[in-house]
Amino acid sequence: MPGALSCRGLSQATVQPRADRSIQPRADRSIPNGRSHVGFPFRDLLSTLAAAACLPLAAAADESALLSPGRQVDEVVVTATKIERPARYITDSVTIVEEQEIERQGFNDTTEILRQTAGIQFKQAGGPGQFNYPKMRGFGNGHFLVVIDGVKVTEGLNPGVGHLLGQIDPLLIERIEVLRGPQADLYGSDSTAGVIAITTKTPQPGTNFQALGEVGSLNWKQAYGSARGTWNDFGYSLNAVYVDSEGVQDDETYRNTSPQVKLTYNPSDRLSVEGSFLYIDSKFNYAELLESYDEHSPETPWWAFQLPDADQCNQNEQYLTSFRVAHKLTDNLQQKFLFGWTRKTNFNRDDDNGLLGSIPAPRDPFTLDYVNFYSLGEPVPVYDTGDGVPYYNRNENYQLDYNLILETPFSQGNNSILLGYEWFRQDGRGWGKFGDLKGSTENNAFYLSDVLTLLDGDLVLNGGLRYQDHDTFGNKTTGNIGAGYTFPSRTTLFANYGTSFRAPSIYQLFNTQYGNTDLEPESGWTTEVGLRQSAFDDRLEAELIFWHTELDDIIDFVSGGVVNGVFTGSFENRDKGETEGVEFIANWWFNDEWRLNANYTYTDAWSEDADGERFRSVQIARNTANLGLSYIQDRWSAGGNVYDTGPRLRWNGDIEMDAYTRVDLYGRYALSDNFSVFGRSENLFGTEIEEGLGYEQPGFYMTAGIDYRFGLR
């Protein structure tokens, strides 16, 4: 109901940062053409070969099992493709992170897990739980899909997941699968760059209990409790986490309460039933961001800064429920059914606190409002921009998905055919400060996927086709084809071609001032070529991928100017976008104790406006890299990770932010089979980090905790 959410009990609030667009036509107008476009850095690739591709590890019920070595790629099964298959039968680029790796590295932010994977970047604005903008293969929110327990969590009002990836706690996650490249044949809209599929924690054999407490920098406090087990044909997973933290600025806070429940029923090997529920109640207060738009000195960041604001807040209340049934009709035929429901309500308010403070003028002359000018060093008063009027958004999704899967094995291979039907409805509503908006979209889709393995699995062919009927823009057909061949040298060559689309949002369609119900979906296509290599008895796994993606009919806001004192305009299909790049991923198990993992991504992302002008996309670093090293013994493990990112343009495209390199360390020691202590430090050397100009980052950050668990078999 309107007004149901509030930020009472928090110590502050702020104006929400501008929406973050990775494909933005006017991103680079003050960057000279000769400087803004560079070719692919082959020397960087050869010299870097870096970055922590998260290794798939088996889940553990007791503390000592957390220190077991990793599994090889042949043992890993990918489930987000809807036809479960070993990773070596995938012609896409896939990274899998499992529960054991999340716990062993002591992650307390899902952002940091994904930051270690190839192709994913973040703009993190502030400390824990604050504004969070993910990127994937040069695209921002709305061009990649997040799925939790099979349910799409993209928002209807404005595509994407908001700040969810910084607020879903890693302690609730059992598995993350990152599928790069278009997945529209399986998932429909918003999957041009790929899909991030998250599985929350599931039941474990026996009876297992866990209690965890953690403290750290910025007065970080976290408590977690879990009960997971089975009884006859039933299974249960009950988990709850609570987080309370301060922020980088005074008056910044973050609080999160998240219970998660998953129940299963498996009366036979032919039938399984699962119900899942996740609730996230996250609140954060944030500092006031101010920017001066004086362009006399664009090379210096003097014009962007923050001041504490005690009454500026953002609250999200999110529900996710799924119900899944898998029924094996015969040895070769099975059906799967999914019903999902999500609802997210977001509340924002910024009270007017008057004078927030002052800053010394960084140049002469200096102005914040083009009315009052100050000399170098003169105090500049800063007043709160808030008015105390709240605004609300509510997004609600309903999803029904049915799959019929036929497996046809033969002497030297197998053919897996999936027939699917999906019904998907999105409702969106906004009210409060920015007026009322209400709308919904509904679509039906039929899709087909076929995976054919030949020559004892050495040759893999796959293809998919999806027909979608949208109640606003009509029909849309997408498809993909892929092939991979493994040579006797354990070298695999694979390639894919796929089409994709992004449906217009409820806001773009139905906003009373700027909406346009004649909008068409954004259309894209992607070509991908890759090479995988296994060596040294599969202790070394390396992968090199090149991709190229183009988007047409990108939806942009076209201003109509000011008419009778009212700002006018509408959303139109008018722009183009393009990204291409290279991803290198490597995992090397020296032995059962030492392992090295690395990845490097080069991303070149551009926009083209209706006049044919090309602009480098904002907030996207061309070069990112990770390098991780870990050591595992019987009772303890330790490791470190180096993350490096190149410069990126700020949101307005006129200033390039500095590159940075960050070093993280982690360790875990099992005092017994039940007790362990662990710790994690991020940005060990306190490197100054710019991901959003003007937003302060925590600097050196450290957490430590104790973990107690016991199980009954």
VOGU-3710 file (C-alpha; in Angstrom, 3 decimals, decimal comma):
1> mpgalscrgl> 0,000/0,000/0,000  1,163/3,592/-0,544  3,249/4,765/2,359  3,812/1,255/3,684  7,586/1,672/3,566  9,513/4,276/5,479  13,085/4,887/6,567  12,197/5,382/10,217  14,956/4,179/12,492  17,671/4,990/9,976
11> sqatvqprad> 19,867/7,979/10,580  19,839/9,517/7,094  18,640/9,898/3,427  19,603/11,363/-0,177  18,795/12,226/-3,759  19,093/9,081/-5,858  22,003/9,148/-8,333  21,218/9,426/-11,992  20,204/6,289/-13,833  23,278/4,550/-15,179
21> rsiqpradrs> 23,325/3,824/-18,906  26,093/1,858/-20,527  24,801/2,465/-24,040  24,383/6,231/-24,103  24,492/8,199/-27,354  25,947/11,393/-25,953  28,613/9,748/-23,864  31,858/11,116/-25,265  31,387/14,527/-26,842  34,284/16,200/-25,082
31> ipngrshvgf> 36,715/13,334/-25,684  38,634/13,821/-28,964  38,023/11,081/-31,486  41,712/10,335/-31,741  41,928/9,600/-28,039  38,663/7,823/-27,393  39,053/4,858/-29,748  41,937/2,464/-29,306  42,539/-0,920/-30,826  42,626/-4,228/-29,008
41> pfrdllstla> 45,657/-4,348/-26,653  47,334/-7,641/-27,578  50,327/-6,778/-25,407  48,019/-6,282/-22,440  46,464/-9,675/-23,058  49,815/-11,437/-23,224  51,252/-9,615/-20,229  48,155/-9,730/-18,021  46,661/-13,201/-18,527  44,972/-12,394/-15,301
51> aaaclplaaa> 42,002/-12,679/-13,095  40,163/-14,811/-10,705  37,718/-16,999/-12,603  35,841/-18,483/-9,660  36,458/-22,197/-9,380  33,615/-24,687/-9,023  33,818/-26,460/-5,686  31,558/-28,993/-4,002  29,283/-27,922/-1,159  30,217/-29,090/2,326
61> adesallspg> 28,201/-29,975/5,410  31,056/-29,843/7,932  33,863/-27,379/8,481  36,795/-29,565/7,442  35,185/-30,300/4,081  35,426/-26,613/3,190  39,134/-27,159/2,634  38,840/-29,832/-0,048  40,337/-29,227/-3,505  38,286/-28,184/-6,528
71> rqvdevvvta> 36,587/-30,238/-9,192  37,622/-30,344/-12,799  35,408/-28,966/-15,548  34,245/-32,404/-16,717  32,473/-32,910/-13,390  30,562/-29,605/-13,445  26,933/-29,608/-14,579  25,342/-26,421/-15,927  21,652/-26,044/-15,035  20,796/-22,515/-16,235
81> tkierparyi> 20,628/-23,839/-19,814  17,391/-25,668/-18,741  18,777/-28,861/-20,319  21,254/-29,936/-17,651  24,584/-30,897/-19,193  28,283/-31,084/-18,342  30,187/-27,846/-18,842  32,297/-29,401/-21,598  29,109/-29,742/-23,709  28,463/-25,983/-23,531
91> tdsvtiveeq> 29,291/-23,864/-26,567  28,921/-20,640/-24,560  31,346/-19,135/-22,084  30,245/-20,133/-18,564  31,568/-19,450/-15,062  30,214/-21,337/-12,034  30,747/-20,349/-8,395  29,558/-22,738/-5,709  28,799/-22,405/-2,023  32,104/-23,774/-0,799
101> eierqgfndt> 34,115/-21,175/-2,700  31,880/-18,363/-1,441  32,390/-19,474/2,165  36,116/-20,164/1,818  36,844/-16,663/0,521  34,645/-15,101/3,199  32,581/-13,024/0,778  29,979/-10,803/2,419  28,955/-8,966/-0,766  27,714/-10,699/-3,927
111> teilrqtagi> 29,188/-7,810/-5,912  32,672/-9,002/-4,962  31,947/-12,563/-6,102  30,853/-11,412/-9,536  33,672/-8,875/-9,798  36,082/-11,829/-9,965  34,415/-13,216/-13,093  35,257/-12,291/-16,667  33,061/-9,780/-18,476  31,380/-8,271/-15,381
121> qfkqaggpgq> 32,091/-4,820/-13,978  30,484/-2,647/-11,331  30,015/0,981/-10,512  29,839/0,870/-6,716  28,695/4,158/-5,192  29,696/4,263/-1,541  30,011/1,613/1,155  28,166/-1,656/1,919  24,631/-1,950/0,528  24,691/1,436/-1,212
131> fnypkmrgfg> 23,948/2,185/-4,878  25,178/-0,596/-7,123  25,273/-0,619/-10,937  26,380/-3,873/-12,632  27,719/-4,122/-16,199  28,178/-7,139/-18,430  30,072/-7,246/-21,713  29,772/-3,486/-22,092  26,058/-3,281/-21,297  24,249/-2,070/-18,208
141> nghflvvidg> 20,978/-2,953/-16,531  18,323/-4,179/-18,925  20,682/-5,968/-21,301  21,517/-8,905/-19,057  19,129/-10,970/-16,982  19,281/-12,045/-13,330  17,408/-15,229/-12,437  16,928/-16,495/-8,866  15,741/-20,087/-8,407  14,552/-20,050/-12,012
151> vkvteglnpg> 12,523/-16,832/-11,625  13,344/-13,687/-13,616  13,740/-10,705/-11,293  14,049/-7,949/-13,887  11,916/-4,933/-13,022  9,051/-3,817/-15,237  9,146/-0,059/-14,644  12,794/0,222/-15,663  14,609/-2,940/-16,816  17,314/-4,360/-14,592
161> vghllgqidp> 17,539/-5,421/-10,961  18,265/-2,114/-9,264  20,791/-2,592/-6,466  19,848/-6,221/-5,762  23,286/-7,717/-6,471  24,767/-5,629/-3,667  21,972/-6,578/-1,262  21,361/-10,318/-1,730  23,606/-11,837/0,909  26,203/-14,433/-0,218
171> llierievlr> 25,370/-16,579/2,817  22,008/-17,357/1,189  23,557/-18,487/-2,102  24,434/-22,064/-3,020  25,451/-21,534/-6,625  25,946/-18,810/-9,234  26,078/-19,567/-12,954  27,170/-16,821/-15,333  26,215/-17,543/-18,964  27,802/-15,006/-21,309
181> gpqadlygsd> 26,266/-14,167/-24,639  22,622/-13,953/-25,753  20,181/-16,370/-24,115  16,988/-15,010/-25,655  15,915/-18,394/-27,020  15,581/-19,672/-23,435  14,818/-16,513/-21,448  13,425/-13,916/-23,848  13,938/-10,192/-23,258  16,883/-8,521/-21,496
191> stagviaitt> 19,470/-11,266/-22,086  21,658/-9,799/-24,846  24,854/-9,839/-22,747  23,974/-12,992/-20,830  22,277/-14,429/-17,759  23,322/-14,518/-14,096  21,484/-17,464/-12,532  21,500/-17,639/-8,715  20,400/-20,696/-6,749  19,592/-20,149/-3,086
201> ktpqpgtnfq> 20,580/-22,743/-0,522  18,974/-26,193/-0,777  18,582/-29,061/1,728  21,609/-31,170/2,708  21,617/-34,867/3,643  21,109/-35,535/7,335  20,581/-32,699/9,786  22,904/-29,695/9,624  23,009/-26,549/11,743  25,178/-23,480/11,345
211> algevgslnw> 25,620/-20,230/13,264  27,938/-17,463/12,128  28,888/-14,052/13,461  31,074/-11,439/11,808  32,322/-7,934/12,601  34,515/-5,536/10,716  35,278/-2,115/9,314  32,616/0,593/9,212  31,126/-1,042/12,320  30,042/-4,018/10,200
221> kqaygsargt> 27,979/-6,596/12,116  26,494/-9,729/10,601  24,630/-12,680/12,111  23,570/-15,820/10,257  21,708/-18,971/11,247  20,887/-22,062/9,203  19,155/-25,438/9,504  19,366/-27,728/6,479  18,506/-31,371/6,303  16,308/-34,224/5,119
231> wndfgyslna> 13,705/-36,420/6,739  12,397/-39,405/4,785  11,329/-37,938/1,427  11,306/-34,351/2,645  14,071/-31,776/2,687  14,359/-28,356/4,273  16,682/-25,381/4,116  15,989/-22,568/6,571  18,397/-19,628/6,516  18,339/-16,098/7,893
241> vyvdsegvqd> 20,895/-13,286/7,842  20,981/-9,863/9,471  23,421/-7,076/8,587  23,983/-3,739/10,311  26,703/-1,423/9,031  27,736/2,181/8,905  29,026/3,827/5,744  31,943/5,841/4,471  30,354/9,199/5,329  28,875/10,240/8,656
251> detyrntspq> 25,170/9,319/8,954  25,462/6,601/6,275  23,975/3,275/7,381  22,967/-0,036/5,869  20,653/-2,667/7,356  19,436/-5,864/5,777  17,166/-8,614/7,076  16,851/-11,632/4,766  15,176/-14,962/5,601  15,212/-17,740/3,007
261> vkltynpsdr> 13,257/-21,007/3,014  13,383/-23,939/0,610  11,353/-27,148/1,029  11,590/-30,246/-1,147  9,675/-33,484/-1,580  11,255/-36,402/-3,442  9,095/-39,546/-3,106  10,970/-41,303/-5,922  13,719/-40,808/-8,453  11,006/-39,816/-10,963
271> lsvegsflyi> 9,366/-36,968/-9,051  10,733/-33,953/-7,226  8,850/-30,963/-5,858  10,441/-27,763/-4,569  9,068/-24,609/-3,003  11,275/-21,608/-2,310  10,794/-18,251/-0,587  13,226/-15,337/-0,275  12,566/-12,028/1,453  14,993/-9,086/1,443
281> dskfnyaell> 14,329/-5,997/3,540  17,197/-3,579/2,917  17,500/0,036/4,019  20,313/2,496/3,551  20,968/6,148/4,274  23,389/7,895/1,963  25,330/11,117/1,653  24,473/14,110/-0,509  26,323/14,164/-3,839  27,029/17,585/-5,349
291> esydehspet> 28,530/18,402/-8,715  29,632/21,659/-10,278  29,121/21,769/-14,028  31,654/24,518/-14,680  33,757/23,230/-17,583  36,772/25,537/-17,256  38,892/22,789/-15,734  37,513/19,395/-16,841  40,755/17,524/-16,068  40,363/17,852/-12,297
301> pwwafqlpda> 37,636/16,284/-10,115  37,145/19,386/-7,980  33,508/19,699/-8,924  32,228/16,365/-7,454  32,037/15,721/-3,702  29,813/14,395/-0,913  28,594/15,810/2,370  26,750/13,864/5,099  22,966/14,123/5,033  21,152/12,753/8,066
311> dqcnqneqyl> 17,746/12,340/6,407  18,163/10,842/2,961  17,157/7,227/2,599  16,328/4,363/0,265  14,418/1,246/1,300  13,712/-1,901/-0,716  11,346/-4,676/0,272  11,572/-7,659/-2,047  9,732/-10,998/-2,135  10,524/-13,966/-4,353
321> tsfrvahklt> 8,543/-17,199/-4,400  8,980/-20,162/-6,712  7,317/-23,539/-7,021  8,960/-26,187/-9,199  8,057/-29,730/-10,180  10,244/-32,157/-12,159  8,553/-35,358/-13,321  10,315/-38,131/-15,192  7,670/-39,713/-17,408  9,998/-42,385/-18,829
331> dnlqqkflfg> 13,727/-43,026/-18,760  14,105/-40,609/-21,673  11,240/-38,151/-21,221  10,683/-35,650/-18,430  8,620/-32,552/-17,808  9,353/-29,537/-15,641  6,986/-26,920/-14,322  7,842/-23,572/-12,715  5,633/-20,905/-11,217  7,323/-17,787/-9,906
341> wtrktnfnrd> 6,246/-14,532/-8,317  8,349/-11,523/-7,326  7,425/-8,182/-5,835  9,705/-5,280/-5,022  8,630/-2,022/-3,406  11,122/0,834/-3,306  10,816/3,941/-1,128  12,930/7,113/-1,329  12,821/10,316/0,664  15,167/13,258/1,195
351> ddngllgsip> 14,178/15,693/3,934  15,288/19,311/3,732  17,897/19,742/6,456  18,878/23,251/5,411  22,588/24,017/5,608  24,578/20,770/5,457  27,972/22,417/5,803  30,525/24,133/3,643  33,537/23,352/1,485  36,451/25,566/0,442
361> aprdpftldy> 36,153/26,735/-3,160  38,630/24,578/-5,140  39,207/27,165/-7,871  38,634/30,800/-8,734  35,827/31,440/-9,565  33,708/28,536/-8,313  29,942/28,068/-8,335  27,413/25,374/-7,554  24,331/27,204/-8,805  25,608/29,773/-11,364
371> vnfyslgepv> 24,132/32,461/-9,133  26,698/32,712/-6,337  30,428/32,694/-7,178  33,313/32,197/-4,760  37,042/32,800/-4,809  39,658/30,101/-4,304  39,587/28,870/-0,690  36,481/30,838/0,265  33,857/28,806/2,200  31,020/27,640/-0,040
381> pvydtgdgvp> 27,782/26,919/1,851  26,048/23,707/0,806  22,296/23,403/1,303  20,207/20,243/1,240  18,424/19,716/-2,080  15,703/17,558/-0,533  12,086/18,558/-0,060  10,850/15,730/2,179  8,337/14,451/-0,395  8,674/10,650/-0,750
391> yynrnenyql> 8,306/8,623/-3,911  7,531/4,956/-4,352  7,963/2,308/-7,038  6,446/-1,164/-7,081  7,377/-3,915/-9,532  5,592/-7,263/-9,636  6,333/-10,262/-11,893  4,327/-13,428/-12,541  5,988/-16,271/-14,428  4,818/-19,687/-15,589
401> dynliletpf> 7,266/-21,920/-17,431  6,680/-25,446/-18,747  9,397/-27,659/-20,292  9,162/-31,054/-21,968  12,600/-32,640/-22,423  13,328/-35,683/-24,555  16,698/-37,468/-24,304  17,607/-39,777/-27,186  20,901/-41,591/-26,532  22,634/-43,579/-29,259
411> sqgnnsillg> 25,934/-45,397/-29,702  28,244/-42,387/-30,010  26,194/-39,524/-28,703  22,944/-38,098/-27,439  20,206/-35,752/-28,592  18,374/-33,571/-26,051  15,309/-31,684/-27,224  13,460/-29,152/-25,087  10,005/-27,802/-25,913  8,949/-24,899/-23,737
421> yewfrqdgrg> 6,104/-22,506/-23,059  6,380/-19,357/-20,920  3,794/-16,880/-19,708  5,256/-13,732/-18,176  3,445/-10,688/-16,795  4,924/-7,527/-15,304  3,002/-4,910/-13,319  4,543/-1,575/-12,414  3,376/1,373/-10,396  4,974/4,606/-9,235
431> wgkfgdlkgs> 3,469/7,232/-6,951  4,451/10,153/-4,779  6,830/12,969/-5,636  7,020/12,325/-9,377  3,310/11,690/-9,941  1,357/8,520/-10,546  2,208/5,863/-13,113  0,584/2,487/-13,565  0,945/-0,079/-16,321  1,455/-3,729/-17,166
441> tennafylsd> 2,806/-5,883/-19,957  2,085/-9,520/-20,714  3,573/-11,966/-23,173  3,401/-15,594/-24,194  6,336/-17,470/-25,664  6,971/-20,852/-27,258  10,551/-22,021/-27,574  12,635/-24,935/-28,781  16,164/-25,949/-27,829  18,180/-28,864/-29,201
451> vltlldgdlv> 21,585/-30,125/-28,015  23,194/-32,862/-30,101  26,425/-34,583/-29,046  28,267/-36,805/-31,533  31,524/-38,759/-31,700  31,403/-39,675/-28,001  30,847/-36,057/-27,075  33,709/-34,578/-29,101  31,274/-32,782/-31,412  28,494/-30,647/-29,912
461> lngglryqdh> 25,798/-28,923/-31,948  23,035/-26,824/-30,452  20,320/-24,497/-31,593  17,317/-22,666/-30,240  14,303/-20,740/-31,461  11,806/-18,588/-29,568  8,539/-17,013/-30,710  7,259/-14,303/-28,375  3,892/-12,543/-28,492  3,954/-9,261/-26,538
471> dtfgnkttgn> 0,704/-7,449/-25,846  2,172/-4,040/-26,751  4,621/-4,387/-29,641  3,426/-7,710/-31,104  5,562/-10,639/-32,172  9,295/-11,178/-31,879  11,312/-14,212/-33,003  14,858/-14,886/-31,808  17,235/-17,796/-32,201  20,752/-19,075/-31,786
481> igagytfpsr> 23,057/-21,725/-33,205  26,316/-23,051/-31,801  28,915/-25,733/-32,393  31,984/-27,067/-30,638  34,580/-29,704/-31,474  37,205/-31,202/-29,163  40,405/-32,430/-30,816  42,526/-35,311/-29,464  44,886/-32,678/-28,022  42,028/-31,678/-25,634
491> ttlfanygts> 41,625/-28,434/-27,575  38,007/-27,341/-28,073  36,997/-24,852/-30,728  33,487/-23,405/-30,393  31,371/-20,717/-32,020  27,904/-19,201/-31,565  25,556/-16,824/-33,286  22,451/-15,519/-31,552  19,821/-12,823/-31,791  18,262/-11,009/-28,847
501> frapsiyqlf> 15,978/-8,145/-27,839  15,015/-5,848/-24,994  11,349/-4,997/-24,554  10,420/-1,373/-23,790  9,767/-0,735/-20,114  6,474/0,222/-18,513  7,859/3,703/-17,846  8,896/4,135/-21,497  5,522/2,890/-22,720  3,023/4,431/-20,326
511> ntqygntdle> 4,531/7,510/-18,683  1,825/10,174/-19,038  4,288/12,871/-20,176  6,970/11,006/-22,100  5,625/7,505/-22,806  5,239/6,069/-26,297  3,092/2,968/-26,828  4,377/2,655/-30,412  7,879/1,702/-29,252  9,483/-1,378/-30,761
521> pesgwttevg> 11,888/-3,652/-28,888  15,606/-3,066/-29,145  17,062/-5,793/-31,406  20,516/-7,312/-31,214  22,785/-9,988/-32,630  26,000/-11,504/-31,313  28,819/-13,529/-32,836  31,148/-15,432/-30,513  34,213/-17,584/-31,216  36,193/-19,366/-28,519
531> lrqsafddrl> 39,005/-21,778/-27,770  39,332/-24,033/-24,717  42,400/-26,003/-23,740  42,926/-28,704/-21,125  46,452/-29,810/-20,248  48,596/-31,489/-17,595  46,007/-34,160/-16,802  43,274/-31,515/-16,754  45,003/-29,495/-14,038  45,127/-26,557/-16,424
541> eaelifwhte> 41,931/-25,240/-18,014  42,161/-22,152/-20,222  39,618/-20,377/-22,402  39,882/-17,519/-24,894  36,704/-15,920/-26,310  36,053/-13,155/-28,816  32,572/-11,608/-29,094  30,923/-8,910/-31,163  27,412/-7,549/-30,425  25,321/-4,961/-32,230
551> lddiidfvsg> 22,056/-3,367/-31,112  19,530/-1,543/-33,280  16,516/0,600/-32,362  17,904/1,545/-28,951  15,270/3,467/-27,017  16,368/6,999/-26,158  14,629/10,072/-24,787  14,202/12,786/-27,425  13,640/16,244/-25,986  10,951/18,447/-27,447
561> gvvngvftgs> 12,150/21,541/-25,590  10,202/23,702/-23,166  6,649/24,521/-24,237  4,623/26,945/-22,079  7,081/26,393/-19,246  6,781/22,572/-19,416  9,618/20,296/-20,459  8,446/18,062/-23,310  9,718/15,044/-25,209  9,167/11,325/-25,702
571> fenrdkgete> 10,965/8,007/-25,914  11,876/6,902/-29,447  13,659/4,031/-31,205  16,587/5,890/-32,738  20,099/4,843/-31,661  22,524/1,988/-32,186  25,028/0,282/-29,934  28,021/-1,956/-30,364  30,294/-3,889/-28,038  33,104/-6,276/-28,774
581> gvefianwwf> 35,952/-7,718/-26,840  38,064/-10,606/-25,674  37,838/-12,687/-22,504  40,659/-14,888/-21,273  40,029/-17,300/-18,383  42,471/-19,777/-16,834  42,486/-22,125/-13,824  45,610/-24,039/-12,871  45,734/-26,627/-10,082  49,467/-27,019/-9,357
591> ndewrlnany> 48,537/-29,787/-6,927  45,819/-30,446/-4,343  47,094/-27,549/-2,218  48,007/-24,743/-4,615  45,892/-23,229/-7,361  46,084/-20,191/-9,581  43,124/-18,608/-11,343  43,094/-15,665/-13,696  40,986/-13,739/-16,163  41,326/-10,714/-18,383
601> tytdawseda> 38,599/-8,859/-20,312  38,953/-6,252/-23,019  35,684/-4,429/-23,767  35,126/-1,828/-26,474  31,611/-0,356/-26,171  30,128/2,368/-28,372  26,864/4,157/-29,128  25,728/5,764/-32,340  23,043/8,446/-32,367  20,471/9,233/-35,040
611> dgerfrsvqi> 22,946/11,571/-36,783  25,515/8,793/-37,161  27,923/10,139/-34,499  29,714/7,482/-32,419  30,454/7,878/-28,733  32,322/5,697/-26,308  29,949/4,185/-23,725  30,131/5,573/-20,219  31,036/3,693/-17,018  32,749/0,871/-18,950
621> arntanlgls> 36,460/0,146/-18,446  38,158/-1,208/-21,543  40,529/-3,389/-19,525  39,783/-5,414/-16,391  41,775/-8,269/-14,911  41,888/-10,585/-11,905  44,648/-12,797/-10,578  44,039/-15,157/-7,663  46,277/-17,552/-5,737  45,115/-19,893/-2,956
631> yiqdrwsagg> 46,612/-22,527/-0,681  44,581/-25,292/0,971  45,697/-27,624/3,752  43,867/-30,029/6,047  42,649/-27,430/8,520  43,271/-24,075/6,935  43,213/-22,194/3,698  44,396/-18,784/2,591  44,607/-16,802/-0,580  44,626/-13,479/-2,284
641> nvydtgprlr> 43,222/-11,742/-5,304  44,445/-8,806/-7,369  41,765/-6,872/-9,259  42,775/-4,306/-11,859  40,527/-2,004/-13,870  41,370/0,600/-16,457  39,942/4,115/-16,687  36,277/4,687/-17,488  34,163/7,710/-18,379  31,891/9,213/-15,741
651> wngdiemday> 28,120/9,238/-16,350  28,229/12,427/-18,457  31,008/11,139/-20,725  33,216/14,221/-20,308  35,807/13,099/-17,749  37,756/9,863/-17,550  38,214/8,446/-14,057  41,498/6,945/-12,907  42,438/3,293/-13,245  43,124/1,389/-10,041
661> trvdlygrya> 44,514/-1,902/-8,758  43,103/-3,517/-5,632  44,543/-6,357/-3,517  42,304/-8,591/-1,366  43,329/-11,324/1,100  41,321/-14,011/2,879  41,909/-16,902/5,246  40,070/-19,598/7,170  41,235/-21,897/9,962  39,268/-24,910/11,243
671> lsdnfsvfgr> 39,746/-25,087/15,012  37,840/-28,388/14,920  35,367/-30,191/12,705  32,741/-27,788/14,050  34,461/-24,465/14,767  36,374/-22,202/12,432  37,570/-18,625/12,322  37,847/-16,623/9,132  38,743/-13,198/7,871  38,795/-11,113/4,727
681> senlfgteie> 40,513/-7,847/3,862  39,708/-5,801/0,776  41,832/-3,066/-0,792  44,779/-4,007/1,411  46,875/-0,972/0,477  44,044/1,548/0,646  44,137/2,400/-3,053  41,960/5,359/-4,008  39,089/3,959/-6,072  36,902/5,853/-8,522
691> eglgyeqpgf> 33,939/3,946/-9,945  31,496/6,833/-9,685  33,143/10,238/-9,604  32,468/12,024/-6,327  31,461/8,890/-4,402  33,883/7,929/-1,658  34,862/4,268/-1,295  35,704/2,508/2,000  39,465/2,306/1,354  41,053/-0,517/3,361
701> ymtagidyrf> 38,232/-2,761/4,581  38,406/-5,832/6,824  35,968/-8,316/8,375  36,469/-11,330/10,655  34,166/-13,900/12,163  33,565/-17,263/13,761  31,578/-20,113/12,233  30,046/-23,007/14,188  28,310/-25,952/12,531  27,403/-29,510/13,322
711> glr> 25,601/-32,234/11,468  23,809/-35,485/12,228  23,854/-38,234/9,615
//
